[in-house]
Amino acid sequence: MHAKSPIERKRTFVTWLLAPAWLTILIATQPEGFETLAYRFVEFLGFFLVFAAVLGRLWCTLYIGGRKDLDICRSGPYSLSRNPLYFSSFLGLVGVCLAAQNIFLMVVSAGVFLLYYRPVIIKEAYGSLWR
């Protein structure tokens, strides 16, 4: 198990700190033309991605059980992606934005997510090579 950096230790706290502002923006902004067929499709796609994210996170959590910090798992959902929990969270984030029919917030949120989690993902990937 590798030691967590100060940024990694504060990641959850920072996420919970930023979540109310993100939710306020999500709720307070509604795009124009949200009753069109295209936006209905975007909304449906968003709900589908949220559903896929919930199933993905559930599969990962049940699959790895209490072994998360004990060994490197390379089967099940971890055979499809090195970071299936982060991938599922990303799908959920994008899905919530699309279900709210807010494509602009989806693009901004996806960009922030990728910048925010990239260092953690890289550290986990390269840190695991030396175990």
Backbone atoms as SQL, in Angstrom:
CREATE TABLE atoms (id INTEGER PRIMARY KEY, chain TEXT, resi INTEGER, resn TEXT, atom TEXT, x REAL, y REAL, z REAL);
INSERT INTO atoms VALUES
  (1, 'A', 1, 'MET', 'N', 0.845, -1.169, 0.000),
  (2, 'A', 1, 'MET', 'CA', 0.000, 0.000, 0.000),
  (3, 'A', 1, 'MET', 'C', 0.898, 1.242, 0.000),
  (4, 'A', 2, 'HIS', 'N', 0.599, 2.210, -0.846),
  (5, 'A', 2, 'HIS', 'CA', 1.413, 3.413, -0.921),
  (6, 'A', 2, 'HIS', 'C', 0.850, 4.495, -0.004),
  (7, 'A', 3, 'ALA', 'N', 1.728, 5.363, 0.459),
  (8, 'A', 3, 'ALA', 'CA', 1.298, 6.473, 1.308),
  (9, 'A', 3, 'ALA', 'C', 0.573, 7.500, 0.452),
  (10, 'A', 4, 'LYS', 'N', -0.509, 8.021, 0.991),
  (11, 'A', 4, 'LYS', 'CA', -1.284, 9.008, 0.249),
  (12, 'A', 4, 'LYS', 'C', -0.673, 10.388, 0.421),
  (13, 'A', 5, 'SER', 'N', -0.670, 11.138, -0.676),
  (14, 'A', 5, 'SER', 'CA', -0.167, 12.502, -0.629),
  (15, 'A', 5, 'SER', 'C', -1.194, 13.385, 0.080),
  (16, 'A', 6, 'PRO', 'N', -0.785, 14.584, 0.493),
  (17, 'A', 6, 'PRO', 'CA', -1.747, 15.493, 1.136),
  (18, 'A', 6, 'PRO', 'C', -2.951, 15.795, 0.232),
  (19, 'A', 7, 'ILE', 'N', -2.717, 15.886, -1.067),
  (20, 'A', 7, 'ILE', 'CA', -3.822, 16.148, -1.998),
  (21, 'A', 7, 'ILE', 'C', -4.791, 14.976, -2.014),
  (22, 'A', 8, 'GLU', 'N', -4.272, 13.772, -2.043),
  (23, 'A', 8, 'GLU', 'CA', -5.135, 12.586, -2.031),
  (24, 'A', 8, 'GLU', 'C', -5.938, 12.499, -0.745),
  (25, 'A', 9, 'ARG', 'N', -5.338, 12.841, 0.377),
  (26, 'A', 9, 'ARG', 'CA', -6.039, 12.777, 1.660),
  (27, 'A', 9, 'ARG', 'C', -7.155, 13.809, 1.732),
  (28, 'A', 10, 'LYS', 'N', -6.989, 14.948, 1.071),
  (29, 'A', 10, 'LYS', 'CA', -7.991, 16.014, 1.118),
  (30, 'A', 10, 'LYS', 'C', -9.004, 15.933, -0.024),
  (31, 'A', 11, 'ARG', 'N', -8.815, 15.001, -0.931),
  (32, 'A', 11, 'ARG', 'CA', -9.664, 14.908, -2.121),
  (33, 'A', 11, 'ARG', 'C', -11.138, 14.757, -1.771),
  (34, 'A', 12, 'THR', 'N', -11.472, 13.868, -0.863),
  (35, 'A', 12, 'THR', 'CA', -12.862, 13.650, -0.494),
  (36, 'A', 12, 'THR', 'C', -13.450, 14.895, 0.151),
  (37, 'A', 13, 'PHE', 'N', -12.693, 15.532, 1.045),
  (38, 'A', 13, 'PHE', 'CA', -13.162, 16.750, 1.696),
  (39, 'A', 13, 'PHE', 'C', -13.431, 17.851, 0.669),
  (40, 'A', 14, 'VAL', 'N', -12.498, 18.038, -0.250),
  (41, 'A', 14, 'VAL', 'CA', -12.660, 19.068, -1.280),
  (42, 'A', 14, 'VAL', 'C', -13.865, 18.757, -2.162),
  (43, 'A', 15, 'THR', 'N', -14.063, 17.497, -2.490),
  (44, 'A', 15, 'THR', 'CA', -15.212, 17.111, -3.307),
  (45, 'A', 15, 'THR', 'C', -16.511, 17.465, -2.590),
  (46, 'A', 16, 'TRP', 'N', -16.610, 17.121, -1.317),
  (47, 'A', 16, 'TRP', 'CA', -17.820, 17.450, -0.555),
  (48, 'A', 16, 'TRP', 'C', -17.983, 18.949, -0.385),
  (49, 'A', 17, 'LEU', 'N', -16.900, 19.667, -0.345),
  (50, 'A', 17, 'LEU', 'CA', -16.951, 21.118, -0.221),
  (51, 'A', 17, 'LEU', 'C', -17.477, 21.761, -1.509),
  (52, 'A', 18, 'LEU', 'N', -17.060, 21.226, -2.655),
  (53, 'A', 18, 'LEU', 'CA', -17.477, 21.786, -3.941),
  (54, 'A', 18, 'LEU', 'C', -18.848, 21.300, -4.409),
  (55, 'A', 19, 'ALA', 'N', -19.302, 20.173, -3.894),
  (56, 'A', 19, 'ALA', 'CA', -20.559, 19.576, -4.365),
  (57, 'A', 19, 'ALA', 'C', -21.769, 20.502, -4.225),
  (58, 'A', 20, 'PRO', 'N', -21.963, 21.218, -3.110),
  (59, 'A', 20, 'PRO', 'CA', -23.137, 22.101, -3.033),
  (60, 'A', 20, 'PRO', 'C', -23.150, 23.198, -4.099),
  (61, 'A', 21, 'ALA', 'N', -21.978, 23.758, -4.394),
  (62, 'A', 21, 'ALA', 'CA', -21.904, 24.792, -5.434),
  (63, 'A', 21, 'ALA', 'C', -22.247, 24.196, -6.796),
  (64, 'A', 22, 'TRP', 'N', -21.719, 23.008, -7.074),
  (65, 'A', 22, 'TRP', 'CA', -22.004, 22.342, -8.347),
  (66, 'A', 22, 'TRP', 'C', -23.491, 22.026, -8.466),
  (67, 'A', 23, 'LEU', 'N', -24.093, 21.515, -7.388),
  (68, 'A', 23, 'LEU', 'CA', -25.525, 21.202, -7.408),
  (69, 'A', 23, 'LEU', 'C', -26.369, 22.455, -7.586),
  (70, 'A', 24, 'THR', 'N', -25.963, 23.543, -6.961),
  (71, 'A', 24, 'THR', 'CA', -26.682, 24.818, -7.122),
  (72, 'A', 24, 'THR', 'C', -26.649, 25.264, -8.576),
  (73, 'A', 25, 'ILE', 'N', -25.488, 25.190, -9.197),
  (74, 'A', 25, 'ILE', 'CA', -25.371, 25.560, -10.612),
  (75, 'A', 25, 'ILE', 'C', -26.222, 24.629, -11.471),
  (76, 'A', 26, 'LEU', 'N', -26.181, 23.340, -11.183),
  (77, 'A', 26, 'LEU', 'CA', -26.958, 22.363, -11.944),
  (78, 'A', 26, 'LEU', 'C', -28.451, 22.668, -11.867),
  (79, 'A', 27, 'ILE', 'N', -28.934, 22.967, -10.678),
  (80, 'A', 27, 'ILE', 'CA', -30.358, 23.213, -10.484),
  (81, 'A', 27, 'ILE', 'C', -30.776, 24.590, -11.002),
  (82, 'A', 28, 'ALA', 'N', -29.921, 25.579, -10.812),
  (83, 'A', 28, 'ALA', 'CA', -30.279, 26.957, -11.150),
  (84, 'A', 28, 'ALA', 'C', -30.196, 27.266, -12.641),
  (85, 'A', 29, 'THR', 'N', -29.523, 26.460, -13.395),
  (86, 'A', 29, 'THR', 'CA', -29.378, 26.735, -14.829),
  (87, 'A', 29, 'THR', 'C', -30.169, 25.719, -15.629),
  (88, 'A', 30, 'GLN', 'N', -31.052, 26.230, -16.450),
  (89, 'A', 30, 'GLN', 'CA', -31.808, 25.349, -17.331),
  (90, 'A', 30, 'GLN', 'C', -31.642, 25.884, -18.750),
  (91, 'A', 31, 'PRO', 'N', -31.249, 25.024, -19.657),
  (92, 'A', 31, 'PRO', 'CA', -30.978, 25.485, -21.023),
  (93, 'A', 31, 'PRO', 'C', -32.255, 25.873, -21.763),
  (94, 'A', 32, 'GLU', 'N', -32.091, 26.681, -22.774),
  (95, 'A', 32, 'GLU', 'CA', -33.205, 27.034, -23.662),
  (96, 'A', 32, 'GLU', 'C', -33.538, 25.855, -24.553),
  (97, 'A', 33, 'GLY', 'N', -34.787, 25.705, -24.892),
  (98, 'A', 33, 'GLY', 'CA', -35.194, 24.654, -25.827),
  (99, 'A', 33, 'GLY', 'C', -35.204, 23.276, -25.223),
  (100, 'A', 34, 'PHE', 'N', -35.363, 23.177, -23.903),
  (101, 'A', 34, 'PHE', 'CA', -35.264, 21.875, -23.254),
  (102, 'A', 34, 'PHE', 'C', -36.455, 20.963, -23.548),
  (103, 'A', 35, 'GLU', 'N', -37.449, 21.448, -24.232),
  (104, 'A', 35, 'GLU', 'CA', -38.607, 20.611, -24.572),
  (105, 'A', 35, 'GLU', 'C', -38.487, 19.966, -25.953),
  (106, 'A', 36, 'THR', 'N', -37.396, 20.191, -26.652),
  (107, 'A', 36, 'THR', 'CA', -37.240, 19.639, -27.992),
  (108, 'A', 36, 'THR', 'C', -36.900, 18.157, -27.926),
  (109, 'A', 37, 'LEU', 'N', -37.075, 17.489, -29.036),
  (110, 'A', 37, 'LEU', 'CA', -36.777, 16.057, -29.122),
  (111, 'A', 37, 'LEU', 'C', -35.297, 15.776, -28.850),
  (112, 'A', 38, 'ALA', 'N', -34.423, 16.654, -29.339),
  (113, 'A', 38, 'ALA', 'CA', -32.981, 16.470, -29.124),
  (114, 'A', 38, 'ALA', 'C', -32.651, 16.500, -27.633),
  (115, 'A', 39, 'TYR', 'N', -33.234, 17.438, -26.911),
  (116, 'A', 39, 'TYR', 'CA', -32.961, 17.514, -25.477),
  (117, 'A', 39, 'TYR', 'C', -33.589, 16.342, -24.730),
  (118, 'A', 40, 'ARG', 'N', -34.709, 15.832, -25.215),
  (119, 'A', 40, 'ARG', 'CA', -35.309, 14.633, -24.606),
  (120, 'A', 40, 'ARG', 'C', -34.351, 13.447, -24.758),
  (121, 'A', 41, 'PHE', 'N', -33.713, 13.346, -25.927),
  (122, 'A', 41, 'PHE', 'CA', -32.738, 12.283, -26.150),
  (123, 'A', 41, 'PHE', 'C', -31.545, 12.451, -25.214),
  (124, 'A', 42, 'VAL', 'N', -31.071, 13.690, -25.065),
  (125, 'A', 42, 'VAL', 'CA', -29.954, 13.982, -24.165),
  (126, 'A', 42, 'VAL', 'C', -30.330, 13.583, -22.735),
  (127, 'A', 43, 'GLU', 'N', -31.554, 13.900, -22.338),
  (128, 'A', 43, 'GLU', 'CA', -32.027, 13.540, -21.000),
  (129, 'A', 43, 'GLU', 'C', -32.056, 12.021, -20.818),
  (130, 'A', 44, 'PHE', 'N', -32.580, 11.303, -21.815),
  (131, 'A', 44, 'PHE', 'CA', -32.623, 9.842, -21.756),
  (132, 'A', 44, 'PHE', 'C', -31.216, 9.261, -21.675),
  (133, 'A', 45, 'LEU', 'N', -30.309, 9.773, -22.494),
  (134, 'A', 45, 'LEU', 'CA', -28.916, 9.326, -22.461),
  (135, 'A', 45, 'LEU', 'C', -28.307, 9.565, -21.082),
  (136, 'A', 46, 'GLY', 'N', -28.618, 10.704, -20.484),
  (137, 'A', 46, 'GLY', 'CA', -28.120, 11.013, -19.146),
  (138, 'A', 46, 'GLY', 'C', -28.599, 10.000, -18.113),
  (139, 'A', 47, 'PHE', 'N', -29.893, 9.678, -18.147),
  (140, 'A', 47, 'PHE', 'CA', -30.415, 8.687, -17.192),
  (141, 'A', 47, 'PHE', 'C', -29.783, 7.321, -17.420),
  (142, 'A', 48, 'PHE', 'N', -29.564, 6.977, -18.677),
  (143, 'A', 48, 'PHE', 'CA', -28.902, 5.714, -18.998),
  (144, 'A', 48, 'PHE', 'C', -27.490, 5.672, -18.419),
  (145, 'A', 49, 'LEU', 'N', -26.741, 6.777, -18.570),
  (146, 'A', 49, 'LEU', 'CA', -25.371, 6.831, -18.042),
  (147, 'A', 49, 'LEU', 'C', -25.350, 6.778, -16.514),
  (148, 'A', 50, 'VAL', 'N', -26.315, 7.430, -15.877),
  (149, 'A', 50, 'VAL', 'CA', -26.396, 7.360, -14.414),
  (150, 'A', 50, 'VAL', 'C', -26.656, 5.917, -13.983),
  (151, 'A', 51, 'PHE', 'N', -27.573, 5.244, -14.664),
  (152, 'A', 51, 'PHE', 'CA', -27.876, 3.845, -14.361),
  (153, 'A', 51, 'PHE', 'C', -26.634, 2.973, -14.562),
  (154, 'A', 52, 'ALA', 'N', -25.923, 3.194, -15.671),
  (155, 'A', 52, 'ALA', 'CA', -24.690, 2.433, -15.941),
  (156, 'A', 52, 'ALA', 'C', -23.639, 2.716, -14.870),
  (157, 'A', 53, 'ALA', 'N', -23.546, 3.957, -14.420),
  (158, 'A', 53, 'ALA', 'CA', -22.575, 4.324, -13.386),
  (159, 'A', 53, 'ALA', 'C', -22.886, 3.624, -12.065),
  (160, 'A', 54, 'VAL', 'N', -24.155, 3.589, -11.703),
  (161, 'A', 54, 'VAL', 'CA', -24.546, 2.914, -10.451),
  (162, 'A', 54, 'VAL', 'C', -24.216, 1.427, -10.541),
  (163, 'A', 55, 'LEU', 'N', -24.570, 0.812, -11.661),
  (164, 'A', 55, 'LEU', 'CA', -24.253, -0.614, -11.835),
  (165, 'A', 55, 'LEU', 'C', -22.748, -0.853, -11.834),
  (166, 'A', 56, 'GLY', 'N', -21.994, 0.009, -12.499),
  (167, 'A', 56, 'GLY', 'CA', -20.538, -0.129, -12.553),
  (168, 'A', 56, 'GLY', 'C', -19.901, -0.009, -11.185),
  (169, 'A', 57, 'ARG', 'N', -20.308, 0.987, -10.416),
  (170, 'A', 57, 'ARG', 'CA', -19.739, 1.164, -9.074),
  (171, 'A', 57, 'ARG', 'C', -20.127, 0.006, -8.163),
  (172, 'A', 58, 'LEU', 'N', -21.353, -0.455, -8.293),
  (173, 'A', 58, 'LEU', 'CA', -21.805, -1.589, -7.491),
  (174, 'A', 58, 'LEU', 'C', -21.003, -2.846, -7.828),
  (175, 'A', 59, 'TRP', 'N', -20.825, -3.100, -9.116),
  (176, 'A', 59, 'TRP', 'CA', -20.042, -4.264, -9.563),
  (177, 'A', 59, 'TRP', 'C', -18.617, -4.197, -9.012),
  (178, 'A', 60, 'CYS', 'N', -17.984, -3.029, -9.151),
  (179, 'A', 60, 'CYS', 'CA', -16.606, -2.868, -8.667),
  (180, 'A', 60, 'CYS', 'C', -16.512, -3.082, -7.165),
  (181, 'A', 61, 'THR', 'N', -17.419, -2.471, -6.439),
  (182, 'A', 61, 'THR', 'CA', -17.379, -2.555, -4.980),
  (183, 'A', 61, 'THR', 'C', -17.609, -3.982, -4.503),
  (184, 'A', 62, 'LEU', 'N', -18.584, -4.645, -5.082),
  (185, 'A', 62, 'LEU', 'CA', -18.860, -6.025, -4.686),
  (186, 'A', 62, 'LEU', 'C', -17.738, -6.962, -5.125),
  (187, 'A', 63, 'TYR', 'N', -17.146, -6.691, -6.272),
  (188, 'A', 63, 'TYR', 'CA', -16.108, -7.569, -6.808),
  (189, 'A', 63, 'TYR', 'C', -14.833, -7.510, -5.978),
  (190, 'A', 64, 'ILE', 'N', -14.410, -6.309, -5.630),
  (191, 'A', 64, 'ILE', 'CA', -13.126, -6.188, -4.935),
  (192, 'A', 64, 'ILE', 'C', -13.271, -6.419, -3.429),
  (193, 'A', 65, 'GLY', 'N', -14.473, -6.233, -2.896),
  (194, 'A', 65, 'GLY', 'CA', -14.704, -6.498, -1.476),
  (195, 'A', 65, 'GLY', 'C', -13.725, -5.759, -0.592),
  (196, 'A', 66, 'GLY', 'N', -13.143, -6.416, 0.356),
  (197, 'A', 66, 'GLY', 'CA', -12.189, -5.804, 1.283),
  (198, 'A', 66, 'GLY', 'C', -10.746, -5.918, 0.835),
  (199, 'A', 67, 'ARG', 'N', -10.518, -6.295, -0.420),
  (200, 'A', 67, 'ARG', 'CA', -9.152, -6.520, -0.915),
  (201, 'A', 67, 'ARG', 'C', -8.523, -5.288, -1.537),
  (202, 'A', 68, 'LYS', 'N', -9.191, -4.151, -1.489),
  (203, 'A', 68, 'LYS', 'CA', -8.765, -2.969, -2.234),
  (204, 'A', 68, 'LYS', 'C', -7.294, -2.607, -2.028),
  (205, 'A', 69, 'ASP', 'N', -6.858, -2.566, -0.797),
  (206, 'A', 69, 'ASP', 'CA', -5.484, -2.151, -0.515),
  (207, 'A', 69, 'ASP', 'C', -4.539, -3.329, -0.304),
  (208, 'A', 70, 'LEU', 'N', -5.028, -4.548, -0.488),
  (209, 'A', 70, 'LEU', 'CA', -4.194, -5.721, -0.221),
  (210, 'A', 70, 'LEU', 'C', -3.447, -6.225, -1.446),
  (211, 'A', 71, 'ASP', 'N', -4.097, -6.201, -2.591),
  (212, 'A', 71, 'ASP', 'CA', -3.442, -6.688, -3.807),
  (213, 'A', 71, 'ASP', 'C', -4.004, -5.961, -5.024),
  (214, 'A', 72, 'ILE', 'N', -3.366, -6.169, -6.142),
  (215, 'A', 72, 'ILE', 'CA', -3.805, -5.556, -7.394),
  (216, 'A', 72, 'ILE', 'C', -4.789, -6.512, -8.053),
  (217, 'A', 73, 'CYS', 'N', -5.974, -6.025, -8.290),
  (218, 'A', 73, 'CYS', 'CA', -7.009, -6.842, -8.907),
  (219, 'A', 73, 'CYS', 'C', -6.961, -6.616, -10.421),
  (220, 'A', 74, 'ARG', 'N', -6.887, -7.708, -11.164),
  (221, 'A', 74, 'ARG', 'CA', -6.799, -7.611, -12.625),
  (222, 'A', 74, 'ARG', 'C', -7.905, -8.389, -13.323),
  (223, 'A', 75, 'SER', 'N', -8.929, -8.791, -12.582),
  (224, 'A', 75, 'SER', 'CA', -10.034, -9.537, -13.174),
  (225, 'A', 75, 'SER', 'C', -11.337, -8.783, -12.932),
  (226, 'A', 76, 'GLY', 'N', -12.420, -9.312, -13.489),
  (227, 'A', 76, 'GLY', 'CA', -13.718, -8.661, -13.343),
  (228, 'A', 76, 'GLY', 'C', -13.705, -7.282, -13.975),
  (229, 'A', 77, 'PRO', 'N', -14.284, -6.282, -13.324),
  (230, 'A', 77, 'PRO', 'CA', -14.304, -4.933, -13.914),
  (231, 'A', 77, 'PRO', 'C', -12.905, -4.346, -14.038),
  (232, 'A', 78, 'TYR', 'N', -11.972, -4.841, -13.236),
  (233, 'A', 78, 'TYR', 'CA', -10.598, -4.339, -13.266),
  (234, 'A', 78, 'TYR', 'C', -9.816, -4.901, -14.450),
  (235, 'A', 79, 'SER', 'N', -10.385, -5.880, -15.152),
  (236, 'A', 79, 'SER', 'CA', -9.763, -6.360, -16.389),
  (237, 'A', 79, 'SER', 'C', -10.153, -5.461, -17.563),
  (238, 'A', 80, 'LEU', 'N', -11.212, -4.679, -17.393),
  (239, 'A', 80, 'LEU', 'CA', -11.690, -3.786, -18.449),
  (240, 'A', 80, 'LEU', 'C', -11.089, -2.392, -18.339),
  (241, 'A', 81, 'SER', 'N', -10.754, -2.001, -17.129),
  (242, 'A', 81, 'SER', 'CA', -10.227, -0.664, -16.876),
  (243, 'A', 81, 'SER', 'C', -9.361, -0.716, -15.637),
  (244, 'A', 82, 'ARG', 'N', -8.288, 0.040, -15.616),
  (245, 'A', 82, 'ARG', 'CA', -7.430, 0.095, -14.428),
  (246, 'A', 82, 'ARG', 'C', -8.142, 0.806, -13.289),
  (247, 'A', 83, 'ASN', 'N', -9.037, 1.729, -13.624),
  (248, 'A', 83, 'ASN', 'CA', -9.749, 2.517, -12.623),
  (249, 'A', 83, 'ASN', 'C', -11.258, 2.487, -12.886),
  (250, 'A', 84, 'PRO', 'N', -11.901, 1.331, -12.752),
  (251, 'A', 84, 'PRO', 'CA', -13.328, 1.270, -13.079),
  (252, 'A', 84, 'PRO', 'C', -14.216, 2.085, -12.142),
  (253, 'A', 85, 'LEU', 'N', -13.796, 2.295, -10.898),
  (254, 'A', 85, 'LEU', 'CA', -14.594, 3.133, -10.004),
  (255, 'A', 85, 'LEU', 'C', -14.569, 4.588, -10.461),
  (256, 'A', 86, 'TYR', 'N', -13.400, 5.090, -10.834),
  (257, 'A', 86, 'TYR', 'CA', -13.319, 6.463, -11.344),
  (258, 'A', 86, 'TYR', 'C', -14.085, 6.585, -12.656),
  (259, 'A', 87, 'PHE', 'N', -13.963, 5.580, -13.520),
  (260, 'A', 87, 'PHE', 'CA', -14.682, 5.598, -14.794),
  (261, 'A', 87, 'PHE', 'C', -16.185, 5.635, -14.553),
  (262, 'A', 88, 'SER', 'N', -16.674, 4.823, -13.627),
  (263, 'A', 88, 'SER', 'CA', -18.102, 4.812, -13.318),
  (264, 'A', 88, 'SER', 'C', -18.544, 6.151, -12.731),
  (265, 'A', 89, 'SER', 'N', -17.724, 6.736, -11.875),
  (266, 'A', 89, 'SER', 'CA', -18.048, 8.047, -11.317),
  (267, 'A', 89, 'SER', 'C', -18.109, 9.100, -12.422),
  (268, 'A', 90, 'PHE', 'N', -17.183, 9.005, -13.354),
  (269, 'A', 90, 'PHE', 'CA', -17.182, 9.933, -14.491),
  (270, 'A', 90, 'PHE', 'C', -18.464, 9.785, -15.309),
  (271, 'A', 91, 'LEU', 'N', -18.867, 8.541, -15.578),
  (272, 'A', 91, 'LEU', 'CA', -20.115, 8.312, -16.304),
  (273, 'A', 91, 'LEU', 'C', -21.301, 8.905, -15.544),
  (274, 'A', 92, 'GLY', 'N', -21.307, 8.739, -14.225),
  (275, 'A', 92, 'GLY', 'CA', -22.388, 9.289, -13.411),
  (276, 'A', 92, 'GLY', 'C', -22.429, 10.803, -13.461),
  (277, 'A', 93, 'LEU', 'N', -21.279, 11.438, -13.380),
  (278, 'A', 93, 'LEU', 'CA', -21.203, 12.894, -13.448),
  (279, 'A', 93, 'LEU', 'C', -21.730, 13.400, -14.788),
  (280, 'A', 94, 'VAL', 'N', -21.255, 12.807, -15.854),
  (281, 'A', 94, 'VAL', 'CA', -21.721, 13.192, -17.184),
  (282, 'A', 94, 'VAL', 'C', -23.222, 12.911, -17.309),
  (283, 'A', 95, 'GLY', 'N', -23.650, 11.766, -16.796),
  (284, 'A', 95, 'GLY', 'CA', -25.057, 11.394, -16.871),
  (285, 'A', 95, 'GLY', 'C', -25.974, 12.356, -16.139),
  (286, 'A', 96, 'VAL', 'N', -25.584, 12.778, -14.948),
  (287, 'A', 96, 'VAL', 'CA', -26.410, 13.727, -14.191),
  (288, 'A', 96, 'VAL', 'C', -26.548, 15.036, -14.959),
  (289, 'A', 97, 'CYS', 'N', -25.453, 15.518, -15.507),
  (290, 'A', 97, 'CYS', 'CA', -25.507, 16.760, -16.287),
  (291, 'A', 97, 'CYS', 'C', -26.391, 16.605, -17.520),
  (292, 'A', 98, 'LEU', 'N', -26.269, 15.485, -18.211),
  (293, 'A', 98, 'LEU', 'CA', -27.096, 15.267, -19.393),
  (294, 'A', 98, 'LEU', 'C', -28.559, 15.068, -19.015),
  (295, 'A', 99, 'ALA', 'N', -28.832, 14.367, -17.918),
  (296, 'A', 99, 'ALA', 'CA', -30.221, 14.189, -17.471),
  (297, 'A', 99, 'ALA', 'C', -30.849, 15.536, -17.132),
  (298, 'A', 100, 'ALA', 'N', -30.041, 16.464, -16.645),
  (299, 'A', 100, 'ALA', 'CA', -30.515, 17.822, -16.376),
  (300, 'A', 100, 'ALA', 'C', -30.523, 18.666, -17.650),
  (301, 'A', 101, 'GLN', 'N', -30.123, 18.068, -18.749),
  (302, 'A', 101, 'GLN', 'CA', -30.090, 18.698, -20.066),
  (303, 'A', 101, 'GLN', 'C', -29.168, 19.917, -20.102),
  (304, 'A', 102, 'ASN', 'N', -28.075, 19.824, -19.391),
  (305, 'A', 102, 'ASN', 'CA', -27.137, 20.933, -19.309),
  (306, 'A', 102, 'ASN', 'C', -25.802, 20.506, -19.906),
  (307, 'A', 103, 'ILE', 'N', -25.693, 20.654, -21.203),
  (308, 'A', 103, 'ILE', 'CA', -24.509, 20.200, -21.923),
  (309, 'A', 103, 'ILE', 'C', -23.292, 21.049, -21.572),
  (310, 'A', 104, 'PHE', 'N', -23.486, 22.343, -21.391),
  (311, 'A', 104, 'PHE', 'CA', -22.366, 23.212, -21.025),
  (312, 'A', 104, 'PHE', 'C', -21.769, 22.778, -19.683),
  (313, 'A', 105, 'LEU', 'N', -22.616, 22.553, -18.680),
  (314, 'A', 105, 'LEU', 'CA', -22.115, 22.115, -17.380),
  (315, 'A', 105, 'LEU', 'C', -21.469, 20.740, -17.481),
  (316, 'A', 106, 'MET', 'N', -21.977, 19.894, -18.370),
  (317, 'A', 106, 'MET', 'CA', -21.380, 18.573, -18.575),
  (318, 'A', 106, 'MET', 'C', -19.942, 18.708, -19.080),
  (319, 'A', 107, 'VAL', 'N', -19.732, 19.587, -20.038),
  (320, 'A', 107, 'VAL', 'CA', -18.394, 19.778, -20.595),
  (321, 'A', 107, 'VAL', 'C', -17.448, 20.335, -19.528),
  (322, 'A', 108, 'VAL', 'N', -17.902, 21.338, -18.794),
  (323, 'A', 108, 'VAL', 'CA', -17.075, 21.939, -17.741),
  (324, 'A', 108, 'VAL', 'C', -16.783, 20.910, -16.648),
  (325, 'A', 109, 'SER', 'N', -17.825, 20.197, -16.200),
  (326, 'A', 109, 'SER', 'CA', -17.655, 19.210, -15.129),
  (327, 'A', 109, 'SER', 'C', -16.731, 18.069, -15.553),
  (328, 'A', 110, 'ALA', 'N', -16.883, 17.602, -16.776),
  (329, 'A', 110, 'ALA', 'CA', -16.020, 16.525, -17.274),
  (330, 'A', 110, 'ALA', 'C', -14.564, 16.989, -17.314),
  (331, 'A', 111, 'GLY', 'N', -14.337, 18.203, -17.779),
  (332, 'A', 111, 'GLY', 'CA', -12.972, 18.744, -17.808),
  (333, 'A', 111, 'GLY', 'C', -12.368, 18.870, -16.425),
  (334, 'A', 112, 'VAL', 'N', -13.141, 19.393, -15.482),
  (335, 'A', 112, 'VAL', 'CA', -12.655, 19.533, -14.103),
  (336, 'A', 112, 'VAL', 'C', -12.388, 18.160, -13.496),
  (337, 'A', 113, 'PHE', 'N', -13.289, 17.203, -13.728),
  (338, 'A', 113, 'PHE', 'CA', -13.105, 15.843, -13.207),
  (339, 'A', 113, 'PHE', 'C', -11.798, 15.253, -13.722),
  (340, 'A', 114, 'LEU', 'N', -11.560, 15.366, -15.019),
  (341, 'A', 114, 'LEU', 'CA', -10.351, 14.788, -15.607),
  (342, 'A', 114, 'LEU', 'C', -9.086, 15.455, -15.068),
  (343, 'A', 115, 'LEU', 'N', -9.112, 16.761, -14.909),
  (344, 'A', 115, 'LEU', 'CA', -7.948, 17.461, -14.339),
  (345, 'A', 115, 'LEU', 'C', -7.755, 17.107, -12.871),
  (346, 'A', 116, 'TYR', 'N', -8.844, 16.971, -12.153),
  (347, 'A', 116, 'TYR', 'CA', -8.826, 16.709, -10.714),
  (348, 'A', 116, 'TYR', 'C', -8.334, 15.299, -10.399),
  (349, 'A', 117, 'TYR', 'N', -8.796, 14.328, -11.171),
  (350, 'A', 117, 'TYR', 'CA', -8.458, 12.936, -10.875),
  (351, 'A', 117, 'TYR', 'C', -7.246, 12.409, -11.634),
  (352, 'A', 118, 'ARG', 'N', -6.800, 13.092, -12.646),
  (353, 'A', 118, 'ARG', 'CA', -5.658, 12.614, -13.433),
  (354, 'A', 118, 'ARG', 'C', -4.421, 12.330, -12.583),
  (355, 'A', 119, 'PRO', 'N', -4.005, 13.256, -11.703),
  (356, 'A', 119, 'PRO', 'CA', -2.817, 12.958, -10.880),
  (357, 'A', 119, 'PRO', 'C', -3.010, 11.735, -9.974),
  (358, 'A', 120, 'VAL', 'N', -4.202, 11.566, -9.441),
  (359, 'A', 120, 'VAL', 'CA', -4.469, 10.425, -8.564),
  (360, 'A', 120, 'VAL', 'C', -4.398, 9.130, -9.369),
  (361, 'A', 121, 'ILE', 'N', -5.001, 9.131, -10.541),
  (362, 'A', 121, 'ILE', 'CA', -5.008, 7.934, -11.394),
  (363, 'A', 121, 'ILE', 'C', -3.587, 7.578, -11.813),
  (364, 'A', 122, 'ILE', 'N', -2.801, 8.579, -12.188),
  (365, 'A', 122, 'ILE', 'CA', -1.415, 8.334, -12.602),
  (366, 'A', 122, 'ILE', 'C', -0.608, 7.779, -11.424),
  (367, 'A', 123, 'LYS', 'N', -0.780, 8.359, -10.248),
  (368, 'A', 123, 'LYS', 'CA', -0.033, 7.878, -9.081),
  (369, 'A', 123, 'LYS', 'C', -0.421, 6.446, -8.749),
  (370, 'A', 124, 'GLU', 'N', -1.705, 6.141, -8.811),
  (371, 'A', 124, 'GLU', 'CA', -2.141, 4.774, -8.524),
  (372, 'A', 124, 'GLU', 'C', -1.593, 3.799, -9.572),
  (373, 'A', 125, 'ALA', 'N', -1.602, 4.215, -10.827),
  (374, 'A', 125, 'ALA', 'CA', -1.125, 3.316, -11.893),
  (375, 'A', 125, 'ALA', 'C', 0.371, 3.056, -11.768),
  (376, 'A', 126, 'TYR', 'N', 1.152, 4.117, -11.590),
  (377, 'A', 126, 'TYR', 'CA', 2.606, 3.942, -11.515),
  (378, 'A', 126, 'TYR', 'C', 3.041, 3.437, -10.152),
  (379, 'A', 127, 'GLY', 'N', 2.300, 3.799, -9.115),
  (380, 'A', 127, 'GLY', 'CA', 2.623, 3.302, -7.790),
  (381, 'A', 127, 'GLY', 'C', 2.445, 1.788, -7.714),
  (382, 'A', 128, 'SER', 'N', 1.465, 1.283, -8.467),
  (383, 'A', 128, 'SER', 'CA', 1.198, -0.159, -8.424),
  (384, 'A', 128, 'SER', 'C', 2.269, -0.953, -9.175),
  (385, 'A', 129, 'LEU', 'N', 3.025, -0.315, -10.035),
  (386, 'A', 129, 'LEU', 'CA', 4.075, -1.031, -10.773),
  (387, 'A', 129, 'LEU', 'C', 5.215, -1.454, -9.848),
  (388, 'A', 130, 'TRP', 'N', 5.381, -0.751, -8.761),
  (389, 'A', 130, 'TRP', 'CA', 6.524, -0.993, -7.888),
  (390, 'A', 130, 'TRP', 'C', 6.190, -1.866, -6.704),
  (391, 'A', 131, 'ARG', 'N', 4.978, -2.382, -6.658),
  (392, 'A', 131, 'ARG', 'CA', 4.604, -3.244, -5.527),
  (393, 'A', 131, 'ARG', 'C', 5.081, -4.650, -5.726);
